Amino acid sequence: MSEPASISLGIASRYATALFDLAKEGGLIAALEADTDALRRALADSPDLATVISSPVVSRDDQGRAIGAVAAKMGLNALTANTLALMAQKRRLFVLPQLLSDLANRIAEEKGEVTADVASATALTAAQTKRLVETLKSRVGKTVKLNTTVDESLIGGLVVKLGSIMIDTSVKAKLAALQNAMKEVG
């Protein structure tokens, strides 16, 4: 990890720790989770917002006004809105994506949940999703949330990432293994 990335993670972690602890003390974990999810979606959906929080050209005051307007429009909890305002004042909004990721992990841990990233060749049906969640839950002993994506290059099967565990049952991986085996023979 590069030094600037490490510094950014450290800054994000300190803000996330403070925000999470305050939310936990105030019984606002559910509100913090909703805010975190909403902000993650907003950052993913709005390149302009991502530019405002990360651009050194945008002044501290403009960042503060912009993030304040976003917080008001989204109806964010006062604790979250105040933290964002403080981050803008201190020119720390550039770590917002890392902060949100850290918060999501802390909230999931608090709730006894883990998140699995699942890539499939086609969209999973409700029955397939339910069966996969049950299988993963029996393996890890915690509630499992799925982040599903469709990757047609897999041809068939799934690629599941759960923490440090990766399960690749895709046809693409099997074909690659077969290709390597054929190279060893010839």
N, C-alpha and C positions, 0 to 999 in steps of 0.2 A: 504494500500500500504506500502510496506516495505521501510525503510529509504534509502537503496542503490538505489531502483527503483525510488524513489522520487528525489534523487540527479541526477540520470541519466536523468530523464525527465526535470529537471531544466536546466541542461547543454544543452540538445538537444534543448530546447525551446529558449535559448539565441542565439545559433547558427542559428536556424531556423528564428528567428526574424530578425537578422542582414542580413542573406542571402536574405530573402524575401524582406526586405525593400530596399536593394541595387538593387535587380532585378527589383523591381517596379519602382524605380527612373530611372533606365537605360532602362526601357521598355523591359525588358527581361523575363517577366512572362511566355511567351510561351516556351522559351528556358529552363527556370527553370522547368517547368512542364514536358517537354520531358526528361530532365536529371533525375528528380525525378522518373519518371516511369521506365526509363532504369536502374537506380541503384536499384530500388526495385526488378525488374525482375532478375538482376544480382545476388543480394543477395539470392533470392529464388532459383535460378538455380545453384549456385556455393557454395557448402559447404566449399570449400577451401577459398573463399573470406571471408565468414563469420568467419572462423577460424582466418584468418590473421588480421581482424579488432578487434577481441575480445580477442585474446590470449595474455596474459602478457609475454609469452616466446618470442614472436616475437619482435625484437628490434624496437625502434622508427624509425631508419633509414630504416630498412627493410619495415616497414609499409608505410613509406613515398614513397619509391621506388615502392612498390607494388600498392599503390593507385594512384600514378602518372602514372604508366603504364596502369592501368585500365582506368583512365580518358582519357589518350591519345588514347587508343584502341577504346573506346566508342565514342570518339569525343565530350566529354562534353564541355560545355561552359566554358570559362576562369574563370568566376566568381565562378562557381561550383567547378572547378578543384582547384582553389586557396583556396577555403574554405576547401576542403578535405585535401589539403597539410598542411594548418594551423592546422587542427584537428589532423593530423598525428604527426606534430611537437609537439603539446601539449598533445599527448597521449589521445586524445578524440574520436578516431574513433569507440570505442566501443558503442557510442551512435548513430551511423549512422542509424540503423533501426528506432529509435524513432524520429530522425531528419527528416527522409524521410516521416514518417507518419504525423508529425507536418506540414511539408511543403505541403503535399498533402491536408491537411485540410485547410490551409491558402489559397492555390491556388483555391480550390473549393469555399471557401467563397468569395474570390475576384470575381470569375466568376458567383456567384449566384447559385452554384450547391450544391446538397447534394448527398451522396452516400448511396445506399441501398444494404445491403448484402442479397442475396436471395439464399436459398437452396431449391432445388426441387428434387422430386423423379426421374425424367428423365430430360434430357436436354430440355430447353425451345426452342420452334420454334421462328422464327423471328417475326411472328404475335403475339405470346404470349408475347414476350419480349416488343414489341411496345405497346401493350395494357396495360401491367403492368406499363411501364414507364409513359404512359398517365394518368393512374389512380392515380399513386403516385404523379405525377406533379400536378394534380387537387387538391389533398389532402394537399400538403405542399406549393404549389405556387412557387416552384423553379424547375429548371431543375434537373432531376434525372439521375444519372449514376448508373448502376447496376454492382455489383460484384456477378456473379452467380457461384454456385457450385452445383454438383449433389450429393445427399445423398439418396441412395437407401433404407435406413432404414426408411425413411419417408412413404414409401409405395405409397403415392399419396399426392397431394396438395403441398403447399408452406410454407416456414417459411421466413418471411420478417423482417429484422431489419433495421430500419430507425431512426438513432439517438437513442433516448430513447424509441421509439415505437417498439414493437414487435408484429407481426401478425402471428399467427400459425394456418394455415388451413389444416395441414397435417392429414392424416388418422391415423398416429401413435399417435398424440396428442388426437384425438377423441377417439381412442381405449383406451388410458390411462385414459381419463375422464370417459368413460363408465365403465372401470374396477374399478375406485374409487367409482363410483355411486353404483356399484354392491356390493362392500364391505360395504358401508353404510347401504344397505338394509338388508344384512345377518348378 
